[in-house]
Amino acid sequence: MIYCAGGDEFVVFCPGISEKKLAQQVRQLRSLADNTHDVSFAVGTAYVQGDYDICKAM
């Protein structure tokens, strides 16, 4: 699930993903960004199991 949090900020929820897989995906995303000289962005992550609060996650 992808949500626009405002302007150019997006939040991606990945239910069912493991913490290890999340870390792997973020490394891959950062690697792709490092090899693209005309695109830049910041990435932050929060891993939560069970019930979660969307506001806290953001």
N, C-alpha and C positions, 0 to 999 in steps of 0.2 A: 504494500500500500504506500502510495506517495502522496504527501500533502504539501501544499504551498503554505508555508508559515508566514509569508509576507514578503513582498517585493521579489527579491532573488534568493530567498531562503526556502529550502525544502527539507522535509523530514520524511525519511523512509522507514517504515515499519516492516520487519521481516519475521513474522511469527514462525516458530518452528525451526529457526536457524540455531546452530550451536555457537557458542562463544568462539570456538576455534575457527569455524567456517566464516564467521563475521570478520575476525581478524585477517583471515586469508583474503577475503573479498576487498577489504579496505586497503591492504597492501597492494593488491592488483590495481585498484583504482588510482592509488597514489603513484604507482609505477607508470601507468598510462599517462597521468597528468605530467609527470616529470619529463616525458618524451614528447610533449605537446607544448611548443613554445608560445603559442598564441592564446592559450587558455589557462586560467588560474582559478583556484578555488580552495576553500578551507573545508576540512572534513573533521567532524567530531563524532564520537560514538558513545553509546550507553547501552550496556547489556543488562536486561532485566528478565528474570524468570518469574512465572506465575502472574499474579495480578500486578498491573502497573498503572501508573498515573501519567497520562499523556503530558500534562503540564510539567511534571517533574522530569520526565524524559527529555523534554525540549530544553 
